[in-house]
């Protein structure tokens, strides 16, 4: 009765989700996420960055790629904890994607400014005074996605880790050396937080503020003044004392760090210890000493034990300890590059099927599909054990290593890849995606008609016709609601380089606007894409079709307003005029190929529909029966003939 992924496991997980208490639902149920795209140590030294919530890593976490964020949410998690962070990179898309999946984000400052930075010098070289280094770093984070254009924190961002395991780094002898170690560590953290507060002040941050944390190891700090025989407590006590008495630690704050500490600080630590240790080793003394400061575990995973029992116990302990907010399970993916015992923590291994190719800061990587790690002591796979404790759903094994219907091309070939899986949910995702690309929302009231269409496609298998599907959708079925505010916008599912090429192409052909006049708040890659592509599409005046003219080699989609309004700043950047109107009563048919043709150099700004079709950026579409604005004018349009030509 331990079949992994079987009916028994599925029923148990579904029962656990239904029975999750309100107390459990309010806990942090996180997953620690650092998905290095390697299956061995080979190539680790050449990895260009370790910032995996940058836009360049979207093939891993994006819904159209490996869909890591969606997988994390399906496990029942409500938070994703991050590691690497290059503040020069934009992180808006990750935060938007996390929010769309119902996930909060616990980001962190990387180790770089603390002891790796050379010029200007790291804070290790400035006597552990980290004010300047961290102010500069955090200013860049705030400007690159942490703040909205309105100057408010992104609503998905919940915690900011000043440094992960500072007691093992600043300096490395903090817990085992002399009394100066904890002093230097505490000075580094207080000055770092002061610099981050100064960055907030300079940016005039408004609205709800996030909480800061510093995640300690579970080591015993023998060099600490207090709790020198208790794990993690000595380090927390040293930080608490430094926040209250910074002068004692050789630092004079420029901001009111104590007020910020009392109002918006959450302690945290990492541990491999089992749940049975936590109450007597840590929580009893913590609650007595720090009665007003909440705490969570940033990395939790006791490898050799039954995960269903241990996770259930640790979350039950959190339910009965008001200060204990919950845990982040360590970790999402096996760390092959670390080798040895470090490989035992991941709940997903990597398979052989390549979901996507990833251009990660000019270095190509394969994004391999996920394979759940079996865990015999738990009687199920590791992800299913986590899902059971978190109140989530069992892992859908059949779709992990199959073409993603949100990522395949909207073409005959893409349709065939999806229907070949003989999966109704996968085919339904493809159809809904195509409807959305036509500027329509899916009306839940028309689910029966939608499901009938999907069943028909799956039943036909590779004989399914993309032309038939496009014609059906174009006829305006009851489950599609065309949005008059739909716009041609930059897809958040492709890398910045793809968007950049589309922007350049459209800017060279623009007639009614200049790409030199893009507003400051639209000058990020994707929002620039929204600004340029929506205006270029509007220039086509009524002759344009979403499937053909709003593709740009996969860089764009014709999105209903419900989609782009959920993206930070997008609604302020799309074109304000030429609102699309729809008609389901007028239709013509037209012929077009389903393949892209020729090169973009053959198109001109004043291209007719025929020459526009020749552009490599504007993909051709099949024969349609559709509202007038959907129609292609590639060949001579003809009046609708026999009733069988169109599905009403």
C-alpha positions in Angstrom: 0.0 0.0 0.0 2.9 2.3 -0.7 2.7 2.8 -4.4 4.3 6.1 -5.3 2.0 8.4 -7.2 -0.7 5.7 -7.0 -4.4 6.0 -6.1 -3.7 5.6 -2.4 -1.1 8.4 -2.3 -3.4 10.7 -4.3 -6.3 10.1 -2.0 -4.3 10.6 1.1 -2.9 13.9 -0.2 -6.3 15.2 -1.3 -7.7 14.3 2.1 -4.9 16.2 3.8 -5.5 19.3 1.7 -9.2 19.2 2.6 -8.5 18.7 6.3 -5.8 21.4 6.7 -6.7 23.4 9.7 -6.9 27.2 9.8 -3.8 27.3 12.0 -1.8 25.2 9.5 -3.0 27.3 6.6 -1.6 30.4 8.3 1.9 29.0 8.7 4.8 29.5 6.4 4.9 26.5 4.2 7.9 27.3 2.1 10.3 25.6 -0.4 13.9 26.6 -0.7 14.8 27.3 -4.3 18.2 27.3 -5.9 17.9 25.3 -9.1 21.4 25.0 -10.6 20.8 23.7 -14.1 23.6 21.0 -13.9 23.5 17.2 -13.5 27.0 17.0 -12.1 29.9 19.1 -10.8 31.1 19.6 -14.4 30.5 23.1 -15.5 29.8 24.5 -12.0 32.9 26.7 -12.1 31.7 28.2 -15.4 28.2 29.0 -14.2 27.9 32.8 -15.1 25.6 33.6 -12.1 23.6 32.0 -9.3 20.7 34.4 -9.6 17.8 32.1 -10.5 15.0 34.6 -10.0 16.4 36.8 -12.7 14.5 37.1 -16.0 17.1 35.0 -17.8 16.0 31.9 -15.7 12.4 32.1 -16.8 12.7 28.8 -18.7 13.0 27.1 -15.3 10.4 28.9 -13.2 8.0 30.3 -15.8 4.7 28.7 -16.5 5.6 28.0 -20.1 8.9 26.4 -19.2 9.5 23.8 -16.5 6.9 25.6 -14.3 8.9 25.4 -11.1 6.8 28.1 -9.3 3.5 26.3 -10.3 4.9 23.0 -9.1 5.9 24.6 -5.8 2.4 26.1 -5.3 0.8 22.8 -6.2 2.6 21.1 -3.3 0.7 23.4 -1.0 3.5 25.8 -0.4 2.8 29.5 0.1 6.4 30.9 0.1 9.5 30.4 -2.0 12.9 31.1 -0.4 15.7 32.3 -2.6 19.5 32.5 -2.5 21.6 34.2 -5.2 20.8 37.8 -6.0 22.5 40.0 -8.5 21.0 43.4 -7.9 21.8 44.5 -11.4 19.3 42.0 -12.7 15.6 42.8 -12.9 13.4 40.6 -10.8 9.9 41.9 -11.6 8.8 39.0 -13.6 9.6 36.4 -11.0 7.7 38.4 -8.3 4.7 38.8 -10.7 4.8 35.0 -11.5 5.1 34.1 -7.8 2.1 36.3 -7.0 0.1 34.8 -9.7 0.7 31.3 -8.1 -0.2 32.6 -4.7 3.4 32.5 -3.4 5.1 35.0 -1.2 8.9 35.5 -1.7 11.7 35.4 0.8 14.6 36.9 -1.1 18.1 37.6 0.2 21.3 39.5 -0.3 24.0 37.3 -1.8 27.4 36.8 -0.2 29.1 39.0 -2.8 29.2 42.4 -1.1 30.1 40.9 2.2 33.4 39.1 1.4 33.8 38.5 -2.4 33.5 42.0 -3.8 36.9 43.5 -4.8 36.1 47.0 -6.1 34.8 48.8 -4.2 36.1 46.6 -1.3 33.8 44.2 0.5 32.6 44.9 4.0 35.1 42.3 5.3 37.7 44.7 4.1 36.0 47.7 5.8 36.2 46.2 9.3 32.8 44.5 9.0 31.0 47.8 8.5 28.6 47.0 5.6 26.6 50.2 5.4 27.9 51.5 2.1 28.1 48.1 0.3 24.6 47.1 1.3 23.1 50.5 0.6 24.4 50.4 -3.0 23.3 46.8 -3.4 19.9 47.3 -2.0 19.3 50.5 -4.0 19.8 48.4 -7.1 17.4 45.7 -5.9 14.7 48.3 -5.2 15.1 49.8 -8.6 15.1 46.5 -10.4 11.8 45.0 -9.4 11.5 45.1 -5.6 9.6 48.3 -5.9 6.7 49.1 -8.2 6.7 52.2 -10.4 4.6 53.8 -7.6 7.4 53.3 -5.1 5.8 50.5 -3.1 7.2 47.1 -2.4 6.0 44.4 -4.7 3.2 42.7 -2.9 4.8 39.2 -3.4 7.9 40.2 -1.5 7.6 39.3 2.1 11.1 38.8 3.7 14.5 40.1 2.9 17.4 38.0 4.3 20.3 40.3 5.2 22.7 37.3 4.9 22.3 33.5 5.0 24.2 31.9 7.8 26.3 34.9 8.7 27.8 33.0 11.7 29.6 30.8 9.2 30.9 33.6 7.1 31.3 37.0 8.8 33.8 35.8 10.0 33.9 32.0 9.5 35.1 31.6 13.1 32.2 33.4 14.7 30.9 30.4 16.6 34.3 28.7 17.3 36.8 31.5 17.7 37.3 34.3 20.2 34.8 36.8 21.5 35.6 39.2 18.7 33.8 36.9 16.2 30.2 37.5 17.3 31.0 41.2 17.6 32.1 41.5 14.0 29.2 39.4 12.8 26.7 41.6 14.7 28.3 44.8 13.4 28.1 43.5 9.9 24.4 42.7 10.2 23.4 45.9 12.0 25.4 48.1 9.5 24.0 46.2 6.6 20.4 46.7 7.8 21.2 50.4 8.3 22.4 50.6 4.7 19.2 48.9 3.5 17.0 51.3 5.5 19.0 54.2 4.0 18.3 52.8 0.5 14.6 52.7 1.4 14.8 56.3 2.6 16.5 57.5 -0.6 13.9 55.8 -2.8 11.0 57.2 -0.7 9.4 53.8 -0.2 5.8 54.1 0.7 3.0 51.6 1.5 3.4 48.3 3.5 7.0 47.4 4.3 8.6 44.0 4.2 10.3 42.3 7.1 14.0 41.8 7.4 15.7 38.7 8.7 19.2 37.2 9.1 19.2 33.4 8.9 21.6 31.7 11.2 23.0 28.2 11.2 22.0 25.8 14.0 25.5 25.8 15.3 26.3 26.3 19.0 28.1 29.6 19.4 30.6 28.9 22.0 32.1 32.4 21.6 28.8 34.2 22.2 28.1 35.9 25.5 24.7 34.4 25.9 23.4 30.8 25.2 27.0 29.6 24.6 25.7 26.0 24.8 22.5 26.3 22.8 22.2 26.0 19.0 21.4 29.3 17.2 20.3 31.1 20.3 23.7 32.7 21.0 23.9 34.2 17.5 20.3 35.6 17.8 21.1 37.0 21.2 24.2 38.8 19.9 22.2 40.3 17.0 19.4 41.4 19.3 21.9 43.1 21.6 23.6 44.9 18.7 20.3 46.2 17.4 19.6 47.7 20.9 23.2 48.8 21.7 25.0 49.3 18.4 27.7 51.4 19.9 28.8 48.4 22.0 29.6 46.7 18.7 31.5 49.6 17.2 28.8 51.0 15.0 26.8 54.3 14.9 23.6 53.9 12.9 22.4 56.6 10.5 18.8 55.4 10.8 16.7 54.2 13.6 17.6 50.6 13.4 16.1 49.7 16.7 12.7 51.0 15.7 12.9 49.0 12.4 14.1 45.9 14.3 11.2 46.1 16.8 8.6 46.7 14.1 9.7 44.6 11.1 12.2 42.0 12.0 11.7 38.2 11.9 14.4 35.9 13.2 15.3 32.7 11.3 17.7 29.8 11.3 18.5 26.7 9.3 18.5 23.2 10.7 18.8 19.5 9.8 17.7 18.4 13.2 14.5 16.4 13.6 11.3 18.0 14.9 11.6 16.1 18.2 14.6 18.3 19.1 13.2 21.8 18.5 11.0 22.4 21.5 13.5 21.6 24.2 16.6 22.6 22.4 15.4 26.0 21.1 11.8 27.1 21.2 11.3 27.1 25.0 14.3 29.4 25.6 13.5 31.5 22.5 10.0 32.3 23.6 11.2 33.2 27.1 14.0 35.5 25.8 12.4 37.1 22.7 8.7 37.1 23.4 7.8 39.7 20.8 9.9 38.7 17.8 8.6 35.9 15.4 10.8 33.3 14.0 10.8 30.7 11.1 13.1 28.0 9.8 14.7 29.0 6.5 16.0 25.5 5.7 14.3 22.5 7.2 14.9 18.9 6.3 15.9 15.9 8.3 17.0 13.5 5.6 16.9 10.0 7.0 13.5 10.1 8.8 10.0 9.5 7.6 9.2 12.9 6.0 5.4 12.6 6.4 5.8 12.1 10.2 8.6 14.6 10.7 7.0 17.4 8.7 3.7 16.8 10.3 5.3 17.1 13.7 7.3 20.3 13.0 4.2 22.0 11.6 2.1 20.8 14.6 4.8 22.4 16.8 4.5 25.6 14.9 0.7 25.6 15.4 1.1 25.5 19.1 4.0 28.0 19.4 2.7 31.5 18.5 6.1 32.9 17.7 7.1 30.0 15.4 5.8 31.0 12.0 6.7 27.8 10.0 9.3 26.3 7.8 10.9 26.4 4.3 11.6 22.8 3.2 15.1 22.3 1.9 15.2 22.0 -1.0 13.4 21.9 -4.4 16.1 20.4 -6.7 18.9 18.0 -6.1 22.2 19.9 -5.9 24.2 17.6 -8.2 27.0 20.2 -8.4 27.7 20.0 -4.6 28.0 16.2 -4.7 28.2 14.0 -1.6 25.7 14.2 1.2 24.4 17.6 -0.1 22.7 15.7 -2.9 20.3 14.0 -0.4 18.2 17.1 0.2 16.5 17.8 -3.1 13.0 16.5 -3.6 13.2 16.6 -7.4 16.0 15.1 -9.5 16.7 15.9 -13.1 15.5 13.6 -16.0 16.8 13.4 -19.5 14.0 15.2 -21.4 14.9 18.8 -22.2 12.0 21.1 -21.4 13.6 24.3 -22.7 16.8 25.7 -23.9 18.0 28.5 -21.6 20.3 31.4 -22.6 21.5 32.2 -19.1 23.6 35.4 -19.4 25.0 34.4 -22.8 25.7 30.8 -21.8 23.4 28.0 -23.0 22.0 25.5 -20.7 19.5 22.6 -21.0 16.5 22.8 -18.7 15.9 19.2 -17.8 12.6 17.9 -16.7 12.0 17.0 -13.1 11.8 13.5 -11.6 10.4 13.1 -8.0 13.0 11.6 -5.6 11.7 8.4 -4.0 11.9 8.3 -0.3 11.4 4.8 1.1 11.3 5.8 4.8 8.2 7.9 3.9 6.5 5.3 1.7 6.2 7.8 -1.1 8.2 10.3 -3.1 9.7 13.3 -1.4 7.4 15.8 -3.2 4.3 13.8 -2.2 5.5 13.7 1.4 5.9 17.5 1.4 2.5 17.9 -0.3 0.8 15.8 2.3 2.2 17.9 5.1 1.5 21.2 3.3 -2.0 20.2 2.2 -1.1 20.2 -1.5 -1.7 17.8 -4.4 0.2 14.8 -5.6 2.8 15.4 -8.3 1.4 15.0 -11.8 4.1 12.5 -13.1 2.8 12.2 -16.6 3.3 15.9 -17.5 6.7 16.5 -15.9 8.7 15.2 -18.8 6.3 16.0 -21.6 6.0 19.1 -23.9 4.4 22.0 -22.0 1.2 23.1 -23.7 2.0 26.7 -22.5 5.4 26.5 -24.2 5.0 24.7 -27.5 4.4 26.8 -30.6 0.9 27.8 -31.5 1.0 25.8 -34.7 0.0 22.4 -36.1 3.2 21.0 -34.7 2.6 22.4 -31.3 -0.9 21.0 -31.2 0.3 17.6 -32.3 2.9 17.6 -29.4 0.1 18.2 -26.9 -2.6 15.9 -28.2 0.0 13.0 -28.5 0.1 13.0 -24.7 -3.6 11.9 -24.7 -4.1 14.2 -21.7 -7.3 16.2 -21.5 -5.9 18.7 -19.0 -2.8 19.3 -21.2 -4.9 19.8 -24.3 -7.3 22.1 -22.4 -4.3 24.3 -21.3 -3.2 24.6 -25.0 -6.7 25.6 -26.1 -7.1 28.1 -23.3 -3.7 29.6 -24.1 -4.6 30.0 -27.7 -7.9 31.7 -26.8 -5.9 34.0 -24.5 -3.5 34.8 -27.4 -6.5 35.9 -29.3 -7.4 38.5 -26.6 -10.1 36.4 -25.0 -10.8 35.4 -21.4 -12.1 32.0 -20.6 -15.7 32.0 -19.3 -16.1 29.2 -16.7 -19.8 29.1 -17.6 -18.9 27.5 -21.0 -16.8 24.7 -19.6 -18.9 22.0 -21.2 -18.4 23.3 -24.7 -14.7 23.8 -24.0 -14.3 20.3 -22.8 -16.2 18.8 -25.8 -13.7 20.6 -28.1 -10.8 19.3 -26.1 -12.1 15.7 -26.1 -12.5 16.0 -29.8 -8.9 17.1 -30.3 -7.5 14.4 -28.1 -9.6 11.7 -29.8 -8.3 12.7 -33.2 -4.7 12.6 -31.9 -2.2 13.7 -34.5 -5.0 14.1 -37.0 -6.2 17.1 -35.1 -6.2 20.2 -37.2 -4.8 23.5 -36.0 -6.7 25.2 -38.8 -10.0 23.7 -37.4 -9.1 24.8 -33.9 -8.3 28.4 -34.9 -11.5 28.6 -36.9 -13.5 27.3 -34.0 -12.0 29.8 -31.6 -12.4 32.6 -34.1 -16.1 31.9 -34.4 -16.5 33.1 -30.8 -17.7 30.1 -28.8 -19.7 30.8 -25.6 -16.7 30.1 -23.3 -14.6 32.9 -24.9 -15.1 36.5 -24.0 -13.2 38.8 -26.3 -11.7 41.7 -24.4 -12.0 45.1 -26.1 -8.9 46.3 -24.2 -6.7 43.4 -25.4 -3.2 44.5 -26.4 -0.2 43.1 -28.1 2.3 42.9 -25.3 5.7 41.3 -24.5 5.5 37.8 -23.3 6.8 37.2 -19.8 7.6 33.6 -20.7 10.6 34.3 -22.9 14.1 35.6 -22.2 15.0 39.3 -22.4 17.1 38.7 -25.5 14.0 37.6 -27.4 12.1 40.6 -26.3 15.0 42.9 -27.2 15.1 41.6 -30.8 11.4 42.2 -31.2 11.8 45.7 -29.8 14.6 46.6 -32.2 12.7 45.2 -35.2 9.5 47.2 -34.4 11.3 50.4 -33.5 13.0 50.4 -36.9 9.6 50.2 -38.6 7.5 52.5 -36.3 5.7 55.4 -38.0 3.4 57.0 -35.4 5.8 56.8 -32.4 9.4 57.1 -31.6 11.3 54.6 -29.4 13.4 57.6 -28.2 10.3 58.8 -26.3 9.7 55.8 -24.1 8.7 57.0 -20.6 11.2 56.3 -17.7 8.8 54.0 -15.9 8.5 51.8 -19.1 12.3 51.4 -19.5 12.7 47.8 -18.4 13.0 45.2 -21.1 9.5 43.8 -20.8 7.7 47.1 -20.2 9.5 48.6 -23.1 8.2 45.6 -25.1 4.7 46.4 -24.0 5.1 50.1 -25.1 6.6 49.3 -28.5 4.8 46.2 -29.6 1.3 47.5 -28.6 1.9 50.7 -30.5 3.3 48.9 -33.5 0.4 46.5 -33.6 -2.0 49.5 -33.4 -0.3 51.0 -36.5 -1.6 48.1 -38.5 -5.1 49.5 -38.0 -7.7 46.8 -38.3 -5.8 44.6 -40.8 -3.9 42.8 -38.1 -4.5 39.4 -36.6 -3.2 38.4 -33.2 -2.0 35.0 -34.4 0.0 36.5 -37.3 1.0 40.0 -36.4 1.4 39.7 -32.6 3.9 37.0 -32.4 7.4 38.4 -33.1 9.1 35.0 -33.0 7.3 34.2 -29.7 8.2 37.5 -28.1 4.6 38.7 -27.9 1.0 37.7 -27.3 -2.3 39.5 -27.8 -3.4 39.5 -24.2 -6.7 40.4 -22.6 -6.4 43.2 -20.0 -6.8 40.7 -17.1 -3.4 39.3 -18.1 -1.3 42.4 -18.7 -2.9 44.4 -15.8 -1.5 41.7 -13.5 2.0 42.5 -14.6 3.7 45.3 -12.7 3.6 48.5 -14.6 2.4 47.0 -17.9 -1.0 48.8 -18.0 0.8 52.1 -17.7 3.0 51.3 -20.8 0.6 49.7 -23.3 -0.8 52.0 -26.0 -3.8 53.9 -24.9 -5.5 54.2 -28.3 -6.9 52.1 -31.1 -8.9 49.9 -28.7 -9.7 46.6 -30.4 -13.4 45.8 -31.0 -14.8 42.5 -31.7 -17.7 41.1 -33.7 -18.9 37.6 -33.7 -21.5 38.3 -36.4 -19.1 39.3 -39.2 -16.6 36.9 -40.5 -14.6 36.1 -43.5 -12.2 33.4 -44.3 -8.7 33.7 -45.6 -5.8 31.4 -46.5 -2.4 31.4 -44.9 0.3 29.0 -44.2 1.1 27.7 -40.7 4.8 28.3 -40.9 6.9 31.4 -40.6 8.4 32.6 -43.8 11.3 34.6 -45.2 13.1 37.2 -43.1 12.2 40.4 -41.3 14.4 42.4 -43.8 11.7 41.8 -46.4 9.1 43.7 -44.5 8.7 47.5 -44.4 6.9 49.8 -42.0 4.1 50.3 -44.4 3.8 46.7 -45.2 0.6 45.4 -46.6 -0.7 42.2 -45.0 1.0 40.2 -47.8 4.4 41.7 -47.1 3.9 41.6 -43.4 3.4 37.8 -43.6 6.8 37.6 -45.1 8.4 38.9 -41.9 10.1 36.3 -39.8 8.8 38.1 -36.7 5.2 37.9 -37.7 4.1 34.2 -37.8 1.5 33.1 -40.3 -1.7 31.5 -39.2 -4.1 29.0 -40.6 -7.4 29.4 -42.4 -9.8 31.1 -40.0 -13.4 31.9 -39.6 -13.3 34.7 -37.0 -14.3 38.2 -36.0 -13.0 40.7 -38.5 -10.1 41.9 -36.3 -8.8 38.3 -36.1 -8.7 37.8 -39.8 -5.6 37.6 -41.8 -5.3 39.4 -45.1 -2.6 37.3 -46.5 -4.4 36.3 -49.6 -7.5 37.8 -51.1 -10.3 37.6 -48.5 -13.4 35.8 -49.7 -16.9 35.9 -48.4 -18.1 33.1 -46.2 -19.4 30.3 -48.4 -21.2 27.2 -47.2 -22.2 27.0 -43.6 -19.6 24.2 -43.1 -16.9 26.7 -43.6 -17.4 28.3 -40.2 -18.5 27.0 -36.9 -20.9 29.4 -35.2 
